[in-house]
Amino acid sequence: GGRERGVHVVLIDPVSEEILQTGIFDVWASEDEADRMARLLAEAPRGTVAAMAVLDDASVNMNEALETQLRAFGLVPESNVQRHPRFLGLRYSFAAIGVKGAQPGEGMQAWSPAEFAKRPGHPVACVVLAPPTPGGAQS
């Protein structure tokens, strides 16, 4: 994904496993970027897999349109910012894998705050491991 700040997104066809689209959305810089990412997710066909990760920050201009589209991929706001559920706080690490049309909470997501227990937050990841092939070998 490179070293650009923002949400790095990859849309994947679940049948062919081909990458349909990629994008980097600097939601810290402007709400226009949040709207642009919301449009990309809204236009994805049902069943599309989305993998995303935040580099640096993506919380400042997060808007309702983008939050709605994240929910459409089975993601839910799991962090608390000033006692309110949010997808992200300032400089939170965030990674997620969701499927367009999934029920809330069915997506995989992980986050880390900028600071936790008086220590800096840390990078997070979501991964999917292929099941073992017959005979016990991993693919």
N, C-alpha and C positions, 0 to 999 in steps of 0.2 A: 503493500500500500504506500510505501514512501514515507516521508517525514513531514507531510503537510498536516497542520492542525485540523481537527474536525472529526466527523463521523465517516469512517471508511466503510462503504457498503458494496457487497457483491450479491447480485441476484442470480440464482441458479435454477435451471430447468430440472425438476425432480426426476424426469424420465430419462432424458439424454445425459444428464449430469453436466451439461455444457453451461458455461457462464453466459448469461443473457445480457447483463449490464453491470458496470461498476461505476462508482462515483465517490467523490470526497466532498463533504458538505461542511463548510466552516460556519457552524451554527453560533460560534462565539462572535464572529464578525458581524453577522446581520440576520435579521428575521427572514430576509429574502432567501437565504440559504436553507433555513428551516422549511420554508414553503417549497423550495425546489426539491428538497429531499422528500417531503410529503407527497409531491406530485409523482416522483419516481415510484414510491411505494404504492400509491393509489393506482397507478397504471399497470402494476404487475398483475399478471393473471392469477386467479385462485390456484393454490397449490405450489406457487413459486416459493423456493427456499431463499431466505435472506440471511446472510452472515454479515455482522457489523461489529466494529470496534472503534472506540474513541481514542484519539491521540490528542493529548493536552486538555482541551475543554470543549464541551458541546452543550453546555447548560444555559448560557446567558440568554440566548434568544430562542430557546425551545418554546414552541407555541402549541396551542390546542390542536391545530391541524396535524402537526407532526406526531403529537402524542396519540391522536386518534389512529393514525396509520401504524404506529408501533403496536398498538393494541390489536389491530387487524392481523398481525403476525403472531398473536398469542403471547405477547409480552405485557408485563404489568409493572406499574411503578412500585418498586420494592424498597427504595431508599427513603429515608425521612429527612426532610430539610425544613427546619423550623417547625417541627411537629406536623408536617404535611407530607403525604406520600408523593414522591417524585421519581421520575426515571433517573435523573442525575442531579447532583449538586455541583458546585463550583470545583472544577478540576478532578472530578471523580473518574476513575478508570471504569470502563464499561465494555462488555463484550456480550453478544447475543447471537443466537441462531433461532429463527422463527419460520413458520410456514403460513403463507397468506391463507386466511380462513380458519386458522386454528382458534380454539377456545382460549379465553384468558387464562394465563398461567401454564399453558402447554408449551410455550417457547422455552428455550434454555437461555438463561441470562445470569451474568455475574457482575458484581460491581464492587468497588473499593473506594471509600471516601478519601479525600485529599489527606486527611489525618485520622488515625484511629488509635485510640489508647495512647495519645501523645507521641505517636510515631508516624512518619510519612506513610501514605497509602502505597499500594503496590499494583503492578499490572495484573490484569485478570484475563482469562481465556475460557472459551467454551469449545469443546471438541466432541466429535462423534467418532467412535472407533468401530471399524467394520467387525462383524461377528467372525469367529474362527471359521475357516473353510474346512470341509471334510478332511479328516486325517490330522487335524490339530494345527495346521499352519495358519499364521495370521496373514491376511492379505493387506 
